[in-house]
């Protein structure tokens, strides 16, 4: 019986392809007039004026934008010019329908990346009901998720999501903050599978592995001893 050596290499390749992905995820918040919490959980007030458009996240030309309305509260949100929600359409407790987009990575640095946005209508300013001068505004939560193979790209071990975003060329208010920003509670989550170390495979000599020698067929007479 012969066993072909390339089969050993094939078994290793199949095992490598079935490994689980690493995944990093974090969320960013834009609330009220607007106060930002970045992916790496720094809080600051976004410098803005009524009527301005601000980019919360951008990668490969795809933008998540907010437009600021009265008193700099968030008036509308759009992704790649697609309107997600406008405060003009608000009613009590109204939320943005589930929104998520798979983002392309032409550089091939990661296996996949996804952007998710949730938001809700609120009335502003604070205590407006006392003076009957309320208007609708939006609060937003932005979640980013990145999947990649263990050891993929130039990522640190353990991986650093903010470093990965930098390598992807991402930008926006969810990623940058002033030097005087305050660290707030929260964490970026990065998890990688425990990849088992494969035992070394001894390469057989001669290219093929040969089975044990065949036994002498029955019925063959045994050699006779010769006299002295």
TORDREN-326968 format. One line per 8 residues: their letters; for each residue y, z, x of N, C-alpha, C. Coordinates in nm, 4 decimals. Example, Ala and Ser with C-alpha at 12.3 -4.5 7.8 and 13.67 -1.06 7.14 Angstrom:
<tipas>
as) -0.5690 0.7800 1.3190 -0.4500 0.7800 1.2300 -0.3300 0.7800 1.3200 ~ -0.2250 0.7080 1.2850 -0.1060 0.7140 1.3670 0.0030 0.7870 1.2900
</tipas>
This chain:
<tipas>
xxxxxxxx) -0.1187 0.0000 0.0841 0.0000 0.0000 0.0000 0.1242 0.0000 0.0879 ~ 0.2240 -0.0822 0.0506 0.3461 -0.0907 0.1283 0.4643 -0.0459 0.0426 ~ 0.5568 0.0297 0.1048 0.6776 0.0754 0.0357 0.7970 0.0139 0.1054 ~ 0.8767 -0.0631 0.0337 0.9897 -0.1314 0.0957 1.1009 -0.0324 0.1261 ~ 1.1543 -0.0353 0.2461 1.2591 0.0580 0.2889 1.3865 0.0460 0.2066 ~ 1.4346 -0.0748 0.1669 1.5580 -0.0816 0.0891 1.5570 0.0033 -0.0371 ~ 1.4399 0.0341 -0.0939 1.4353 0.1190 -0.2126 1.4955 0.2558 -0.1859 ~ 1.4802 0.3073 -0.0642 1.5378 0.4371 -0.0308 1.6891 0.4307 -0.0388
xxxxxxxx) 1.7481 0.3249 0.0148 1.8926 0.3083 0.0092 1.9416 0.2916 -0.1333 ~ 1.8675 0.2212 -0.2185 1.9050 0.2013 -0.3573 1.9107 0.3338 -0.4308 ~ 1.8150 0.4218 -0.4066 1.8127 0.5518 -0.4740 1.9372 0.6319 -0.4415 ~ 1.9830 0.6275 -0.3172 2.1037 0.6996 -0.2767 2.2256 0.6402 -0.3459 ~ 2.2339 0.5068 -0.3526 2.3491 0.4415 -0.4143 2.3600 0.4770 -0.5615 ~ 2.2493 0.4755 -0.6331 2.2500 0.5091 -0.7754 2.2964 0.6519 -0.7965 ~ 2.2525 0.7434 -0.7115 2.2922 0.8830 -0.7237 2.4423 0.8975 -0.7031 ~ 2.5000 0.8240 -0.6063 2.6432 0.8319 -0.5794 2.7235 0.7806 -0.6979
xxxxxxxx) 2.6763 0.6745 -0.7633 2.7483 0.6178 -0.8761 2.7481 0.7104 -0.9966 ~ 2.6527 0.8004 -1.0071 2.6424 0.8863 -1.1249 2.7167 1.0179 -1.1084 ~ 2.7851 1.0383 -0.9955 2.8599 1.1618 -0.9758 2.9724 1.1731 -1.0778 ~ 3.0037 1.2963 -1.1213 3.1144 1.3196 -1.2124 3.2474 1.2978 -1.1418 ~ 3.3502 1.2732 -1.2233 3.4847 1.2538 -1.1716 3.5543 1.3874 -1.1472 ~ 3.6508 1.3866 -1.0562 3.7503 1.4934 -1.0496 3.8528 1.4673 -1.1604 ~ 3.9108 1.5741 -1.2138 4.0145 1.5594 -1.3160 4.1264 1.6585 -1.2908 ~ 4.2501 1.6089 -1.2895 4.3695 1.6934 -1.2830 4.4486 1.6735 -1.4118
xxxxxxxx) 4.5030 1.7821 -1.4660 4.5849 1.7718 -1.5865 4.6955 1.8761 -1.5834 ~ 4.8065 1.8424 -1.6477 4.9201 1.9341 -1.6566 5.0056 1.8915 -1.7749 ~ 5.0885 1.9830 -1.8233 5.1785 1.9484 -1.9325 5.3230 1.9788 -1.8957 ~ 5.4116 1.9048 -1.9586 5.5560 1.9155 -1.9387 5.6190 1.9327 -2.0768 ~ 5.7285 2.0063 -2.0840 5.7951 2.0283 -2.2130 5.9421 1.9905 -2.2043 ~ 5.9920 1.9301 -2.3133 6.1346 1.9018 -2.3302 6.1747 1.9601 -2.4653 ~ 6.2597 2.0619 -2.4630 6.2897 2.1365 -2.5852 6.4401 2.1622 -2.5979 ~ 6.4866 2.1552 -2.7222 6.6239 2.1917 -2.7574 6.7258 2.1020 -2.6877
xxxxxxxx) 6.8137 2.1541 -2.5978 6.9317 2.0750 -2.5609 6.9361 2.0228 -2.4170 ~ 6.8473 1.9488 -2.3600 6.7075 1.9908 -2.3620 6.6774 2.0775 -2.2403 ~ 6.5919 2.1746 -2.2616 6.5396 2.2570 -2.1529 6.4041 2.1993 -2.1118 ~ 6.3882 2.1779 -1.9824 6.2679 2.1149 -1.9296 6.1759 2.2179 -1.8646 ~ 6.0459 2.1949 -1.8797 5.9442 2.2619 -1.7987 5.8610 2.1513 -1.7349 ~ 5.8643 2.1421 -1.6032 5.7978 2.0324 -1.5331 5.6459 2.0519 -1.5299 ~ 5.5757 1.9472 -1.4851 5.4300 1.9563 -1.4727 5.3877 2.0734 -1.3841 ~ 5.4662 2.0994 -1.2787 5.4319 2.2114 -1.1905 5.5045 2.3405 -1.2300
xxxxxxxx) 5.5537 2.3433 -1.3555 5.6044 2.4651 -1.4203 5.7271 2.5245 -1.3522 ~ 5.8286 2.4380 -1.3377 5.9635 2.4833 -1.3044 6.0522 2.4569 -1.4252 ~ 6.1337 2.5555 -1.4616 6.2209 2.5420 -1.5770 6.3648 2.5138 -1.5357 ~ 6.4279 2.4201 -1.6068 6.5693 2.3896 -1.5801 6.6290 2.3203 -1.7018 ~ 6.7621 2.3158 -1.7065 6.8315 2.2469 -1.8147 6.8671 2.1062 -1.7681 ~ 6.8232 2.0065 -1.8429 6.8453 1.8672 -1.8044 6.9923 1.8311 -1.8213 ~ 7.0533 1.7828 -1.7146 7.1939 1.7417 -1.7186 7.2059 1.6182 -1.8068 ~ 7.2796 1.6299 -1.9162 7.2797 1.5205 -2.0128 7.4048 1.5251 -2.0997
xxxxxxxx) 7.4268 1.4131 -2.1702 7.5370 1.4014 -2.2646 7.4870 1.3340 -2.3913 ~ 7.5558 1.3606 -2.5004 7.5187 1.3002 -2.6284 7.5151 1.1478 -2.6160 ~ 7.4074 1.0875 -2.6662 7.3920 0.9425 -2.6629 7.3182 0.8902 -2.5412 ~ 7.2957 0.9744 -2.4409 7.2253 0.9299 -2.3204 7.0758 0.9127 -2.3459 ~ 7.0157 0.8201 -2.2705 6.8703 0.8030 -2.2679 6.8198 0.8613 -2.1366 ~ 6.7218 0.9505 -2.1444 6.6649 1.0141 -2.0263 6.5156 0.9822 -2.0190 ~ 6.4677 0.9552 -1.8988 6.3259 0.9248 -1.8783 6.2514 1.0516 -1.8407 ~ 6.1526 1.0882 -1.9231 6.0704 1.2050 -1.8923 5.9609 1.1705 -1.7923
xxxxxxxx) 5.9036 1.0496 -1.8053 5.7953 1.0095 -1.7150 5.7945 0.8580 -1.7043 ~ 5.7739 0.8087 -1.5821 5.7648 0.6643 -1.5596 5.6652 0.6362 -1.4484 ~ 5.5785 0.5375 -1.4696 5.4885 0.4902 -1.3655 5.4589 0.3425 -1.3925 ~ 5.4639 0.2614 -1.2880 5.4356 0.1178 -1.2980 5.5166 0.0493 -1.4081 ~ 5.6435 0.0904 -1.4225 5.7325 0.0268 -1.5190 5.7172 0.0740 -1.6621 ~ 5.6222 0.1622 -1.6901 5.6033 0.2172 -1.8244 5.6797 0.3494 -1.8348 ~ 5.7695 0.3601 -1.9356 5.8581 0.4753 -1.9457 5.8374 0.5524 -2.0756 ~ 5.8451 0.6846 -2.0636 5.8557 0.7721 -2.1798 5.9992 0.8232 -2.1824
xxxxxxxx) 6.0779 0.7783 -2.2816 6.2211 0.8072 -2.2875 6.2564 0.8939 -2.4075 ~ 6.3611 0.9742 -2.3896 6.4210 1.0461 -2.5018 6.5670 1.0032 -2.5130 ~ 6.6180 1.0011 -2.6360 6.7601 0.9775 -2.6603 6.8199 1.1067 -2.7135 ~ 6.9325 1.1461 -2.6569 6.9960 1.2724 -2.6937 7.0996 1.2494 -2.8030 ~ 7.0972 1.3385 -2.9016 7.1891 1.3269 -3.0134 7.2933 1.4371 -3.0119 ~ 7.3274 1.4838 -3.1290 7.4321 1.5848 -3.1454 7.4031 1.7085 -3.0617 ~ 7.5050 1.7559 -2.9877 7.4950 1.8757 -2.9039 7.3820 1.8642 -2.8006 ~ 7.3459 1.7412 -2.7642 7.2442 1.7116 -2.6617 7.1017 1.7461 -2.7039
xxxxxxxx) 7.0777 1.7727 -2.8309 6.9407 1.7936 -2.8776 6.8691 1.6588 -2.8824 ~ 6.7357 1.6627 -2.8709 6.6578 1.5386 -2.8649 6.6575 1.4713 -3.0018 ~ 6.7051 1.3462 -3.0031 6.7181 1.2724 -3.1282 6.5981 1.1805 -3.1535 ~ 6.5463 1.1182 -3.0471 6.4340 1.0257 -3.0651 6.3532 1.0183 -2.9368 ~ 6.2296 0.9686 -2.9503 6.1396 0.9534 -2.8356 6.0703 0.8183 -2.8469 ~ 6.0567 0.7504 -2.7326 5.9946 0.6175 -2.7311 5.9126 0.6014 -2.6040 ~ 5.8049 0.5224 -2.6146 5.7249 0.4877 -2.4975 5.7226 0.3369 -2.4836 ~ 5.7688 0.2880 -2.3682 5.7713 0.1443 -2.3413 5.8398 0.0701 -2.4564
xxxxxxxx) 5.9529 0.1279 -2.5020 6.0368 0.0750 -2.6107 5.9720 0.0861 -2.7487 ~ 5.8551 0.1477 -2.7582 5.7901 0.1701 -2.8883 5.8339 0.3065 -2.9424 ~ 5.8990 0.3077 -3.0587 5.9486 0.4322 -3.1171 5.8324 0.5198 -3.1631 ~ 5.8333 0.6457 -3.1205 5.7301 0.7405 -3.1619 5.7782 0.8295 -3.2756 ~ 5.9028 0.8731 -3.2688 5.9581 0.9590 -3.3739 6.1091 0.9640 -3.3582 ~ 6.1774 0.9683 -3.4716 6.3228 0.9802 -3.4730 6.3594 1.0974 -3.5627 ~ 6.4552 1.1778 -3.5179 6.4956 1.2948 -3.5963 6.5495 1.2549 -3.7333 ~ 6.5950 1.1298 -3.7462 6.6432 1.0827 -3.8763 6.5313 1.0793 -3.9794
xxxxxxxx) 6.4069 1.0748 -3.9336 6.2918 1.0706 -4.0247 6.2256 1.2069 -4.0398 ~ 6.2901 1.3110 -3.9884 6.2284 1.4433 -3.9877 6.2245 1.5065 -4.1266 ~ 6.1261 1.5926 -4.1416 6.1180 1.6853 -4.2544 6.0535 1.8112 -4.1995 ~ 6.0565 1.9182 -4.2745 6.0109 2.0480 -4.2236 5.8675 2.0390 -4.1713 ~ 5.8492 2.0729 -4.0442 5.7160 2.0782 -3.9851 5.6569 1.9446 -3.9470 ~ 5.7318 1.8343 -3.9636 5.6770 1.7024 -3.9321 5.6454 1.6923 -3.7837 ~ 5.5319 1.6293 -3.7520 5.4872 1.6164 -3.6135 5.4712 1.4688 -3.5772 ~ 5.4780 1.4415 -3.4469 5.4466 1.3069 -3.3988 5.2977 1.2821 -3.4202
xxxxxxxx) 5.2589 1.1697 -3.4807 5.1153 1.1389 -3.4895 5.0544 1.1379 -3.3496 ~ 4.9248 1.1695 -3.3423 4.8587 1.1729 -3.2117 4.8914 1.0464 -3.1328 ~ 4.9486 1.0644 -3.0159 4.9875 0.9506 -2.9328 4.9288 0.9677 -2.7941 ~ 4.8522 0.8709 -2.7499 4.8063 0.8711 -2.6108 4.7910 0.7269 -2.5641 ~ 4.8176 0.7087 -2.4372 4.8080 0.5766 -2.3767 4.7350 0.5862 -2.2434 ~ 4.6445 0.4920 -2.2200 4.5825 0.4784 -2.0888 4.6769 0.3971 -2.0016 ~ 4.7114 0.4509 -1.8865 4.8065 0.3862 -1.7971 4.7326 0.3118 -1.6867 ~ 4.7753 0.1910 -1.6592 4.7117 0.1107 -1.5547 4.7555 0.1587 -1.4167
xxxxxxxx) 4.6676 0.1413 -1.3201 4.7004 0.1703 -1.1805 4.6608 0.0495 -1.0969 ~ 4.7520 -0.0483 -1.0830 4.7184 -0.1691 -1.0067 4.6783 -0.1401 -0.8626 ~ 4.7238 -0.0280 -0.8071 4.6920 0.0041 -0.6678 4.5473 0.0493 -0.6509 ~ 4.4823 0.0912 -0.7608 4.3445 0.1380 -0.7518 4.3298 0.2740 -0.6871 ~ 4.4392 0.3508 -0.6810 4.4320 0.4824 -0.6163 4.3532 0.5834 -0.6992 ~ 4.3513 0.5654 -0.8327 4.2758 0.6558 -0.9197 4.1871 0.5739 -1.0121 ~ 4.0871 0.6392 -1.0708 3.9955 0.5689 -1.1611 4.0579 0.5476 -1.2983 ~ 4.1330 0.6477 -1.3484 4.2001 0.6343 -1.4775 4.3105 0.7384 -1.4875
xxxxxxxx) 4.4090 0.7115 -1.5736 4.5141 0.8086 -1.6021 4.5593 0.7904 -1.7463 ~ 4.5927 0.9015 -1.8094 4.6256 0.8998 -1.9520 4.7484 0.9864 -1.9774 ~ 4.8353 0.9387 -2.0666 4.9562 1.0113 -2.1057 4.9470 1.0446 -2.2538 ~ 4.9703 1.1702 -2.2882 4.9634 1.2157 -2.4273 5.0930 1.2862 -2.4649 ~ 5.1432 1.2591 -2.5852 5.2688 1.3180 -2.6308 5.2472 1.3821 -2.7672 ~ 5.2922 1.5061 -2.7804 5.2974 1.5718 -2.9108 5.4395 1.6228 -2.9305 ~ 5.4840 1.6286 -3.0537 5.6202 1.6738 -3.0807 5.6336 1.7222 -3.2233 ~ 5.7433 1.7910 -3.2499 5.7630 1.8485 -3.3820 5.9115 1.8538 -3.4153
xxxxxxxx) 5.9409 1.8387 -3.5437 6.0781 1.8466 -3.5928 6.1203 1.9925 -3.6106 ~ 6.2427 2.0196 -3.5713 6.3026 2.1515 -3.5941 6.4476 2.1322 -3.6370 ~ 6.5051 2.2400 -3.6933 6.6465 2.2365 -3.7280 6.7273 2.3120 -3.6235 ~ 6.8458 2.2609 -3.5948 6.9347 2.3196 -3.4937 7.0775 2.3183 -3.5502 ~ 7.1707 2.3899 -3.4852 7.1513 2.4839 -3.3748 7.0953 2.6171 -3.4237 ~ 7.0788 2.7088 -3.3303 7.0234 2.8399 -3.3633 7.1084 2.9082 -3.4710 ~ 7.0402 2.9686 -3.5682 7.1041 3.0412 -3.6795 7.1928 2.9505 -3.7648 ~ 7.1612 2.8191 -3.7656 7.2448 2.7260 -3.8417 7.2419 2.7529 -3.9918
xxxxxxxx) 7.1351 2.8179 -4.0395 7.1242 2.8439 -4.1829 7.2324 2.9400 -4.2315 ~ 7.2871 3.0181 -4.1399 7.3912 3.1142 -4.1788 7.5215 3.0439 -4.2129 ~ 7.5434 2.9283 -4.1548 7.6681 2.8546 -4.1792 7.6434 2.7206 -4.2477 ~ 7.5181 2.6927 -4.2798 7.4808 2.5699 -4.3502 7.5256 2.4434 -4.2749 ~ 7.5063 2.4436 -4.1429 7.5421 2.3248 -4.0628 7.4222 2.2748 -3.9821 ~ 7.3031 2.2806 -4.0411 7.1798 2.2430 -3.9702 7.1651 2.0915 -3.9587 ~ 7.0995 2.0481 -3.8531 7.0583 1.9087 -3.8385 6.9212 1.9069 -3.7716 ~ 6.8491 1.7940 -3.7872 6.7137 1.7840 -3.7333 6.7155 1.7424 -3.5866
xxxxxxxx) 6.6199 1.7966 -3.5111 6.6017 1.7607 -3.3705 6.4533 1.7673 -3.3379 ~ 6.4170 1.7257 -3.2162 6.2765 1.7175 -3.1763 6.2494 1.8031 -3.0535 ~ 6.1334 1.8657 -3.0512 6.0789 1.9292 -2.9309 5.9518 1.8548 -2.8916 ~ 5.9312 1.8358 -2.7613 5.8199 1.7534 -2.7141 5.7345 1.8246 -2.6108 ~ 5.6063 1.7909 -2.6136 5.5126 1.8314 -2.5086 5.4454 1.7046 -2.4563 ~ 5.4464 1.6885 -2.3250 5.3887 1.5704 -2.2598 5.2745 1.6162 -2.1706 ~ 5.1568 1.5597 -2.1908 5.0414 1.5946 -2.1069 4.9980 1.4725 -2.0273 ~ 4.9689 1.4940 -1.8994 4.9204 1.3865 -1.8123 4.7832 1.4254 -1.7595
xxxxxxxx) 4.6905 1.3293 -1.7615 4.5543 1.3529 -1.7132 4.5171 1.2413 -1.6161 ~ 4.4598 1.2787 -1.5017 4.4210 1.1823 -1.3985 4.2748 1.2052 -1.3624 ~ 4.1963 1.0982 -1.3556 4.0559 1.1061 -1.3143 4.0342 1.0215 -1.1891 ~ 3.9572 1.0750 -1.0958 3.9300 1.0021 -0.9721 3.8002 1.0539 -0.9119 ~ 3.7368 0.9704 -0.8305 3.6128 1.0094 -0.7651 3.6405 1.1111 -0.6553 ~ 3.5491 1.2049 -0.6319 3.5665 1.2974 -0.5195 3.5849 1.2202 -0.3894 ~ 3.6904 1.2532 -0.3158 3.7172 1.1852 -0.1898 3.7895 1.0535 -0.2044 ~ 3.8269 1.0154 -0.3290 3.8934 0.8874 -0.3516 4.0376 0.8929 -0.3009
xxxxxxxx) 4.0869 0.7833 -0.2449 4.2254 0.7745 -0.2016 4.2551 0.8688 -0.0861 ~ 4.3829 0.9017 -0.0721 4.4263 0.9883 0.0382 4.4573 1.1281 -0.0131 ~ 4.3838 1.1725 -0.1144 4.4160 1.2988 -0.1788 4.3647 1.4168 -0.0974 ~ 4.4378 1.5267 -0.1083 4.3986 1.6482 -0.0379 4.2728 1.7063 -0.1004 ~ 4.2079 1.7936 -0.0274 4.0906 1.8632 -0.0788 4.1125 2.0134 -0.0591 ~ 4.1337 2.0918 -0.1666 4.1332 2.0508 -0.3074 4.2534 1.9623 -0.3424 ~ 4.2404 1.8804 -0.4491 4.3462 1.7854 -0.4822 4.4726 1.8546 -0.5315 ~ 4.5867 1.7897 -0.5081 4.7179 1.8370 -0.5506 4.7752 1.7321 -0.6456
xxxxxxxx) 4.7882 1.7666 -0.7751 4.8295 1.6677 -0.8742 4.9694 1.6125 -0.8458 ~ 5.0623 1.6969 -0.8031 5.1975 1.6487 -0.7757 5.1969 1.5496 -0.6588 ~ 5.1095 1.5726 -0.5625 5.0954 1.4784 -0.4508 5.0378 1.3461 -0.4999 ~ 4.9407 1.3535 -0.5922 4.8816 1.2316 -0.6481 4.9879 1.1516 -0.7233 ~ 5.0708 1.2207 -0.8049 5.1772 1.1523 -0.8785 5.2736 1.0831 -0.7814 ~ 5.3017 1.1476 -0.6705 5.3895 1.0874 -0.5701 5.3260 0.9615 -0.5117 ~ 5.1962 0.9668 -0.4823 5.1260 0.8497 -0.4292 5.1211 0.7363 -0.5309 ~ 5.1196 0.7709 -0.6605 5.1190 0.6695 -0.7659 5.2577 0.6097 -0.7878
xxxxxxxx) 5.3610 0.6713 -0.7291 5.4977 0.6223 -0.7467 5.5609 0.6660 -0.8772 ~ 5.5116 0.7747 -0.9373 5.5639 0.8229 -1.0651 5.6976 0.8945 -1.0452 ~ 5.7779 0.8979 -1.1521 5.9078 0.9645 -1.1475 5.9437 1.0136 -1.2871 ~ 6.0580 1.0818 -1.2978 6.1045 1.1288 -1.4272 6.1293 1.2783 -1.4296 ~ 6.1891 1.3238 -1.5392 6.2303 1.4637 -1.5518 6.1129 1.5600 -1.5565 ~ 5.9922 1.5108 -1.5856 5.8732 1.5976 -1.5856 5.8225 1.6252 -1.4442 ~ 5.8760 1.5531 -1.3459 5.8259 1.5651 -1.2088 5.9270 1.6259 -1.1123 ~ 6.0546 1.6079 -1.1395 6.1574 1.6549 -1.0463 6.2387 1.7667 -1.1092
xxxxxxxx) 6.2955 1.8511 -1.0252 6.3775 1.9617 -1.0749 6.4789 2.0018 -0.9692 ~ 6.5927 2.0594 -1.0098 6.6930 2.1046 -0.9126 6.6385 2.2177 -0.8255 ~ 6.7026 2.2388 -0.7117 6.6576 2.3421 -0.6186 6.6667 2.4819 -0.6784 ~ 6.7611 2.5029 -0.7707 6.7772 2.6366 -0.8283 6.6906 2.6585 -0.9528 ~ 6.5922 2.5709 -0.9749 6.5027 2.5868 -1.0900 6.4204 2.7140 -1.0773 ~ 6.3788 2.7662 -1.1923 6.3048 2.8923 -1.1972 6.1579 2.8634 -1.2256 ~ 6.0691 2.9249 -1.1486 5.9253 2.9109 -1.1727 5.8887 2.9864 -1.2996 ~ 5.8142 2.9209 -1.3887 5.7735 2.9823 -1.5149 5.6208 2.9863 -1.5215
xxxxxxxx) 5.5637 3.0706 -1.6092 5.4171 3.0816 -1.6163 5.3514 2.9479 -1.6506 ~ 5.2354 2.9258 -1.5932 5.1594 2.8044 -1.6200 5.0997 2.7490 -1.4928 ~ 4.9985 2.6651 -1.5089 4.9275 2.6115 -1.3930 4.8876 2.4671 -1.4150 ~ 4.8804 2.3931 -1.3053 4.8140 2.2630 -1.3050 4.6646 2.2885 -1.2885 ~ 4.5835 2.2150 -1.3620 4.4385 2.2294 -1.3514 4.3800 2.1094 -1.2787 ~ 4.3057 2.1357 -1.1720 4.2321 2.0301 -1.1013 4.0888 2.0773 -1.0811 ~ 3.9933 1.9995 -1.1280 3.8524 2.0363 -1.1160 3.7731 1.9194 -1.0601 ~ 3.6858 1.9505 -0.9661 3.5953 1.8506 -0.9095 3.4521 1.9010 -0.9210
xxxxxxxx) 3.3547 1.8112 -0.9383 3.2152 1.8543 -0.9473 3.1651 1.9036 -0.8130 ~ 3.0644 1.9889 -0.8171 2.9954 2.0286 -0.6944 2.8970 1.9187 -0.6582 ~ 2.9325 1.8392 -0.5606 2.8486 1.7249 -0.5232 2.7409 1.7719 -0.4270 ~ 2.6126 1.7614 -0.4643 2.5061 1.8068 -0.3740 2.4980 1.7206 -0.2490 ~ 2.4628 1.7836 -0.1388 2.4426 1.7102 -0.0136 2.3005 1.6554 -0.0105 ~ 2.2884 1.5245 0.0075 2.1563 1.4622 0.0084 2.0862 1.4920 0.1405 ~ 1.9560 1.5251 0.1386 1.8839 1.5495 0.2637 1.8718 1.4208 0.3433 ~ 1.8691 1.4304 0.4765 1.8563 1.3081 0.5578 1.7229 1.2390 0.5321
xxxxxxxx) 1.7264 1.1066 0.5331 1.6049 1.0274 0.5123 1.5589 0.9717 0.6462 ~ 1.4349 0.9988 0.6819 1.3804 0.9484 0.8077 1.3494 0.8003 0.7934 ~ 1.4049 0.7200 0.8815 1.3805 0.5762 0.8765 1.2440 0.5461 0.9357 ~ 1.1561 0.4781 0.8618 1.0233 0.4450 0.9150 1.0329 0.3397 1.0239 ~ 0.9445 0.3483 1.1226 0.9425 0.2498 1.2313 0.8732 0.1238 1.1838 ~ 0.9180 0.0109 1.2357 0.8511 -0.1163 1.2070 0.8937 -0.1782 1.0765 ~ 0.9844 -0.1165 0.9993 1.0360 -0.1776 0.8777 0.9580 -0.1443 0.7543 ~ 0.8269 -0.1268 0.7580 0.7476 -0.0968 0.6391 0.6710 0.0319 0.6619
xxxxxxxx) 0.6402 0.0975 0.5506 0.5554 0.2166 0.5580 0.4159 0.1753 0.5181 ~ 0.3208 0.1969 0.6076 0.1821 0.1555 0.5785 0.1025 0.2727 0.5284 ~ 0.0095 0.2466 0.4372 -0.0746 0.3535 0.3832 -0.1797 0.3968 0.4836 ~ -0.2645 0.4904 0.4476 -0.3689 0.5416 0.5369 -0.4738 0.4340 0.5601 ~ -0.5443 0.4379 0.6761 -0.6458 0.3355 0.7053 -0.7542 0.3348 0.5990 ~ -0.8092 0.2158 0.5733 -0.9150 0.2037 0.4723 -1.0468 0.2545 0.5294 ~ -1.1312 0.3130 0.4421 -1.2612 0.3671 0.4858 -1.3632 0.2539 0.4993 ~ -1.4716 0.2813 0.5732 -1.5771 0.1808 0.5926 -1.6525 0.1620 0.4624
xxxxxxxx) -1.6695 0.0353 0.4175 -1.7401 0.0135 0.2902 -1.8808 0.0726 0.2951 ~ -1.9262 0.1213 0.1768 -2.0619 0.1765 0.1701 -2.1641 0.0644 0.1869 ~ -2.2815 0.0996 0.2409 -2.3871 0.0005 0.2615 -2.3856 -0.0612 0.3994 ~ -2.2795 -0.0318 0.4780 -2.2743 -0.0863 0.6148 -2.3536 0.0049 0.7062 ~ -2.4513 -0.0473 0.7787 -2.5341 0.0389 0.8644 -2.4542 0.0992 0.9775 ~ -2.4826 0.2262 1.0056 -2.4146 0.2944 1.1162 -2.4686 0.2415 1.2473 ~ -2.3851 0.2349 1.3521 -2.4332 0.1860 1.4828 -2.5418 0.2772 1.5390 ~ -2.6421 0.2166 1.6028 -2.7530 0.2943 1.6616 -2.7224 0.3301 1.8046
xxxx) -2.7711 0.4479 1.8434 -2.7481 0.4930 1.9822 -2.8378 0.4156 2.0770 ~ -2.7905 0.3879 2.1959 -2.8687 0.3168 2.2982 -2.9363 0.4167 2.3893 ~ -3.0533 0.3854 2.4274 -3.1276 0.4754 2.5179 -3.0704 0.4747 2.6577 ~ -3.1036 0.5738 2.7361 -3.0563 0.5819 2.8742 -3.1437 0.4966 2.9623
</tipas>
